[in-house]
C-alpha cells in the first residue's frame, strides 16, 4: 500500500486559510481592495519566511555503550524538549508576525 499525500500541503492549506480570514476581516472593517491585497501579500511573504526559519534539525552523536532502552529514553527526552521549544518559538513568531503585518498596514495607509 502506498503513502497518502495531502494535497495541497498543510502549509498551503494554512496559508490559504490565513489569507481568506484576513481578507474577510479587513473587508468587514471597511478596508478597500488595495489595502486588503497589500495585507494578504505581506502576510504571505512573512508567513513563508517564518515557515522557512522554523525548519531546523540537529545531529547528536551518542556515546558508545548505550543500551537500547537508554538510547530510546534519551531520544524521547530530546524530542520532547525540541517539540516544546518549537511550539514556544512558533507562538512567539506568530505574535511578532501579526504585529509586523499590522505595522506595515499602518505604514501603507499613511503613505497613500
Backbone torsions as a table, in degrees:
resi	resn	phi	psi	omega
1	UNK	NA	140.7	-176.8
2	UNK	-84.9	172.1	176.7
3	UNK	-81.3	147.0	176.9
4	UNK	-91.0	127.1	178.6
5	UNK	-108.4	129.6	174.8
6	UNK	-78.6	132.4	176.3
7	UNK	-138.3	126.4	-7.6
8	UNK	-67.4	167.6	-177.3
9	UNK	-61.5	162.9	177.8
10	UNK	-59.6	-38.1	178.9
11	UNK	-62.4	-45.3	179.2
12	UNK	-65.3	-38.6	177.7
13	UNK	-64.8	-42.5	178.7
14	UNK	-63.9	-42.5	179.2
15	UNK	-65.3	-41.5	178.2
16	UNK	-63.7	-39.7	178.1
17	UNK	-63.7	-46.9	178.5
18	UNK	-59.1	-45.7	-179.9
19	UNK	-59.4	-49.4	-178.2
20	UNK	-61.8	-45.5	-178.4
21	UNK	-68.3	-39.0	177.5
22	UNK	-63.7	-43.7	179.4
23	UNK	-62.0	-42.9	178.8
24	UNK	-64.4	-43.8	-179.1
25	UNK	-62.0	-48.3	-178.5
26	UNK	-66.3	-39.5	178.4
27	UNK	-63.7	-39.9	-180.0
28	UNK	-67.2	-20.3	179.2
29	UNK	-99.3	10.1	173.4
30	UNK	86.7	14.1	179.1
31	UNK	-69.1	145.5	176.3
32	UNK	-81.8	170.8	-174.4
33	UNK	-63.7	-35.8	-179.8
34	UNK	-63.5	-42.7	178.7
35	UNK	-67.0	-41.4	179.6
36	UNK	-62.5	-46.0	179.7
37	UNK	-64.1	-42.1	178.3
38	UNK	-60.8	-46.5	-179.4
39	UNK	-61.6	-42.9	-179.7
40	UNK	-64.9	-40.6	178.0
41	UNK	-64.1	-46.0	180.0
42	UNK	-61.9	-44.6	-179.4
43	UNK	-61.7	-43.3	179.9
44	UNK	-61.4	-47.5	-178.8
45	UNK	-62.9	-45.9	-178.2
46	UNK	-67.9	-41.2	179.7
47	UNK	-60.6	-41.5	179.0
48	UNK	-66.5	-40.6	177.4
49	UNK	-62.7	-43.8	179.8
50	UNK	-64.4	-42.8	179.1
51	UNK	-60.6	-41.1	178.5
52	UNK	-66.6	-39.0	-178.6
53	UNK	-68.2	-24.9	-178.2
54	UNK	-82.5	-8.0	179.4
55	UNK	-81.4	91.4	-177.0
56	UNK	-121.1	149.3	175.3
57	UNK	-137.6	156.6	174.2
58	UNK	-133.9	159.5	177.7
59	UNK	-130.1	129.8	-177.8
60	UNK	-127.4	131.3	174.4
61	UNK	-97.4	118.9	-178.9
62	UNK	-81.9	147.1	177.9
63	UNK	-65.6	147.5	179.1
64	UNK	-66.4	152.4	175.1
65	UNK	91.4	1.5	177.1
66	UNK	-72.9	136.4	175.7
67	UNK	-77.3	167.4	-179.2
68	UNK	-59.1	-42.9	-178.6
69	UNK	-64.7	-42.3	178.5
70	UNK	-65.8	-42.1	178.5
71	UNK	-61.2	-45.9	-179.8
72	UNK	-64.6	-39.8	178.8
73	UNK	-64.7	-44.4	178.6
74	UNK	-63.1	-43.6	178.0
75	UNK	-58.9	-46.3	179.9
76	UNK	-62.7	-42.5	179.9
77	UNK	-64.5	-43.2	178.8
78	UNK	-64.9	-44.2	-179.7
79	UNK	-61.7	-43.7	178.8
80	UNK	-64.8	-41.2	178.4
81	UNK	-63.6	-44.1	179.0
82	UNK	-66.0	-39.2	178.6
83	UNK	-63.1	-40.2	177.8
84	UNK	-64.3	-43.7	178.3
85	UNK	-63.8	-41.8	179.1
86	UNK	-61.7	-42.5	-179.3
87	UNK	-64.3	-43.7	178.7
88	UNK	-64.7	-44.6	179.3
89	UNK	-63.8	-41.2	-179.7
90	UNK	-63.0	-43.8	179.0
91	UNK	-60.0	-44.9	178.5
92	UNK	-64.1	-45.2	-179.2
93	UNK	-62.9	-37.4	178.5
94	UNK	-65.7	-42.7	177.8
95	UNK	-63.5	-43.9	179.0
96	UNK	-65.9	-37.8	178.5
97	UNK	-62.7	-43.4	179.2
98	UNK	-62.4	-43.1	178.4
99	UNK	-63.4	-41.0	-179.8
100	UNK	-64.4	-45.2	179.5
101	UNK	-62.2	-44.5	179.0
102	UNK	-62.4	-40.2	178.6
103	UNK	-64.6	-43.6	179.6
104	UNK	-66.9	-33.2	175.8
105	UNK	-65.0	-43.7	178.4
106	UNK	-62.4	-42.2	178.2
107	UNK	-63.8	-43.4	178.2
108	UNK	-59.2	-46.3	179.7
109	UNK	-64.4	-39.8	-179.1
110	UNK	-66.8	-35.3	-177.4
111	UNK	-76.8	-18.4	-178.6
112	UNK	-99.9	NA	NA
